Amino acid sequence: MEKHKWGIIGTGAIARKFAEALSGTETAECYAAASRTLEKAKAFASEYGFRKAYGSYRELTEDPDVDIIYIATPMASHFEDSLLCISKGKNVLCEKSVTLNSRQFEQILEEVRKHDVFFMEAMWMKCRPTYRKVKEWIDSGRIGEVRFIKADFFNHVPYNAESRLYKADCGGGAMLDLGVYPITMAADILGGIPDETVSAAVIGKDGVDINNTTLLKYAGASVSLDSGFQLQCRNNALISGTDGYITMGDWFHCTCEAYLYNRESTLLESAVIPDEINGYEYEIREVHRCLENGEKESPLVPHDETLAVMRIMDECRKQWGLVYPREE
Ligand SMILES: NC(=O)c1ccc[n+]([C@@H]2O[C@H](COP(=O)([O-])OP(=O)(O)OC[C@H]3O[C@@H](n4cnc5c(N)ncnc54)[C@H](OP(=O)(O)O)[C@@H]3O)[C@@H](O)[C@H]2O)c1
């Protein structure tokens, strides 16, 4: 079987983890890596066994042999990087948060339709077997009607003014980097846009949110979500329904363990599913499955849900008064 030839744009921290998963995936070929400097591209390519190295993102998009491009640049670059790839007819897997705001994502979707390419936000959480098991429990009614979700995602990152997390012009801040996971979980389980959104954030001296708290109200269900990167918390998720509840342990978005309980807190079932490589293999396989079936959108990470999440985050930032330089 022919392998899918992957190109990677941006050679930072997550690109490295992704390349590890790619190298261990039989149906993937580590084909080309692009960086803003040729030197970095060459070093990355040789470390992970990519055949080609490009000193600009554009050159990689112009390589006719690239089947699918993984965009691993900071949030504020996703919009222009995606448009560049799509304009060259390339399929795209773009890191989260997919854009700075919903307007940008709507524009991307227009181009996706025009050029008839595959596009997916790299929401790896939703492709992982543990999360899919949780969804299966919910969809088959094991906890009854979902009435409450509580999830937090914190990651203590020592202050560094040069980090993309702290830079407003990179689309920094906790919401777009971390909060996107609990919001995605809520939108996935309860169905897109809530009836009400109330959000508050602590904005740091660099002008981005260093932690935030968001409450969402859906018909019959309430949600409480927190994220931040100057503290450490447990990073758990709890999904509670009329007949029981589910817990996802530390780092809920990438956990290999989830537990199903009844209303009396008796453990009914556990899902303990260790990663085969490092957890990114599942989104890679999902992309391959879509490409092989000619699907332009993954049912695991559908466009309308990514759009709903972006709209929720727009509303939160509107309430805080946070506008990024590159969206003005
Ligand atoms: N799925 C996950 O688990 C996960 C985890 C972490 C991050 N992410 C996402 O992945 C993306 C990248 O995060 P990261 O942690 O890998 O960031 P990072 O280490 O800072 O790397 C980002 C890369 O993007 C390129 N880049 C292009 N324009 C840039 C600019 N103006 N400033 C800095 N770098 C720029 C650089 O590559 P070149 O110099 O080679 O061009 C840089 O190495 C973000 O969207 C983030 O949300 C996902």
The ligand as an SDF file (V2000), in Angstrom:
LIG
                    3D

 48 52  0  0  0  0  0  0  0  0999 V2000
   -1.5150   18.6950   20.4220 N   0  0  0  0  0  0  0  0  0  0  0  0
   -0.7430   18.9750   21.4400 C   0  0  0  0  0  0  0  0  0  0  0  0
   -0.5630   18.1950   22.3640 O   0  0  0  0  0  0  0  0  0  0  0  0
   -0.0120   20.2710   21.4690 C   0  0  0  0  0  0  0  0  0  0  0  0
    0.9890   20.4860   22.4090 C   0  0  0  0  0  0  0  0  0  0  0  0
    1.7140   21.6760   22.3400 C   0  0  0  0  0  0  0  0  0  0  0  0
    1.3930   22.6140   21.3710 C   0  0  0  0  0  0  0  0  0  0  0  0
    0.3920   22.3820   20.4880 N   0  0  0  0  0  0  0  0  0  0  0  0
    0.0550   23.3870   19.4580 C   0  0  0  0  0  0  0  0  0  0  0  0
    1.0870   23.3590   18.4820 O   0  0  0  0  0  0  0  0  0  0  0  0
    1.3580   24.6790   18.0050 C   0  0  0  0  0  0  0  0  0  0  0  0
    2.8420   24.9790   18.2020 C   0  0  0  0  0  0  0  0  0  0  0  0
    3.1590   24.8550   19.5870 O   0  0  0  0  0  0  0  0  0  0  0  0
    4.6580   24.5000   20.0740 P   0  0  0  0  0  0  0  0  0  0  0  0
    4.5490   24.2960   21.5330 O   0  0  0  0  0  0  0  0  0  0  0  0
    5.2510   23.4550   19.2200 O   0  0  0  0  0  0  0  0  0  0  0  0
    5.3570   25.8950   19.8060 O   0  0  0  0  0  0  0  0  0  0  0  0
    6.9020   26.1900   19.5950 P   0  0  0  0  0  0  0  0  0  0  0  0
    7.7430   25.1670   20.2700 O   0  0  0  0  0  0  0  0  0  0  0  0
    7.1010   27.6120   19.8900 O   0  0  0  0  0  0  0  0  0  0  0  0
    7.0950   25.9460   18.0190 O   0  0  0  0  0  0  0  0  0  0  0  0
    6.3910   26.6800   17.0630 C   0  0  0  0  0  0  0  0  0  0  0  0
    7.1830   26.6710   15.7500 C   0  0  0  0  0  0  0  0  0  0  0  0
    6.4640   27.4670   14.8250 O   0  0  0  0  0  0  0  0  0  0  0  0
    7.3570   28.1670   13.9770 C   0  0  0  0  0  0  0  0  0  0  0  0
    7.0070   29.5950   13.9670 N   0  0  0  0  0  0  0  0  0  0  0  0
    6.4630   30.2740   12.9350 C   0  0  0  0  0  0  0  0  0  0  0  0
    6.2460   31.5570   13.2430 N   0  0  0  0  0  0  0  0  0  0  0  0
    6.6570   31.7110   14.5180 C   0  0  0  0  0  0  0  0  0  0  0  0
    6.6890   32.8220   15.3980 C   0  0  0  0  0  0  0  0  0  0  0  0
    6.2460   34.0260   15.0380 N   0  0  0  0  0  0  0  0  0  0  0  0
    7.1630   32.6320   16.6390 N   0  0  0  0  0  0  0  0  0  0  0  0
    7.5900   31.4290   17.0250 C   0  0  0  0  0  0  0  0  0  0  0  0
    7.5960   30.3280   16.2340 N   0  0  0  0  0  0  0  0  0  0  0  0
    7.1370   30.4760   14.9810 C   0  0  0  0  0  0  0  0  0  0  0  0
    8.7550   27.8730   14.4830 C   0  0  0  0  0  0  0  0  0  0  0  0
    9.2890   26.8810   13.6260 O   0  0  0  0  0  0  0  0  0  0  0  0
   10.3930   27.2130   12.5370 P   0  0  0  0  0  0  0  0  0  0  0  0
   11.3850   28.1130   13.2400 O   0  0  0  0  0  0  0  0  0  0  0  0
   10.9130   25.8880   12.2230 O   0  0  0  0  0  0  0  0  0  0  0  0
    9.7420   27.8830   11.3910 O   0  0  0  0  0  0  0  0  0  0  0  0
    8.5620   27.3130   15.8730 C   0  0  0  0  0  0  0  0  0  0  0  0
    9.5450   26.3610   16.1970 O   0  0  0  0  0  0  0  0  0  0  0  0
    0.4090   25.5990   18.7700 C   0  0  0  0  0  0  0  0  0  0  0  0
   -0.7230   25.8010   17.9640 O   0  0  0  0  0  0  0  0  0  0  0  0
    0.0120   24.7880   19.9990 C   0  0  0  0  0  0  0  0  0  0  0  0
   -1.2780   25.0910   20.4750 O   0  0  0  0  0  0  0  0  0  0  0  0
   -0.2910   21.2320   20.5180 C   0  0  0  0  0  0  0  0  0  0  0  0
  1  2  1  0
  2  3  2  0
  2  4  1  0
  4  5  1  0
  4 48  2  0
  5  6  2  0
  6  7  1  0
  7  8  2  0
  8  9  1  0
  8 48  1  0
  9 10  1  0
  9 46  1  0
 10 11  1  0
 11 12  1  0
 11 44  1  0
 12 13  1  0
 13 14  1  0
 14 15  2  0
 14 16  1  0
 14 17  1  0
 17 18  1  0
 18 19  2  0
 18 20  1  0
 18 21  1  0
 21 22  1  0
 22 23  1  0
 23 24  1  0
 23 42  1  0
 24 25  1  0
 25 26  1  0
 25 36  1  0
 26 27  1  0
 26 35  1  0
 27 28  2  0
 28 29  1  0
 29 30  1  0
 29 35  2  0
 30 31  1  0
 30 32  2  0
 32 33  1  0
 33 34  2  0
 34 35  1  0
 36 37  1  0
 36 42  1  0
 37 38  1  0
 38 39  2  0
 38 40  1  0
 38 41  1  0
 42 43  1  0
 44 45  1  0
 44 46  1  0
 46 47  1  0
M  CHG  2   8   1  16  -1
M  END
$$$$
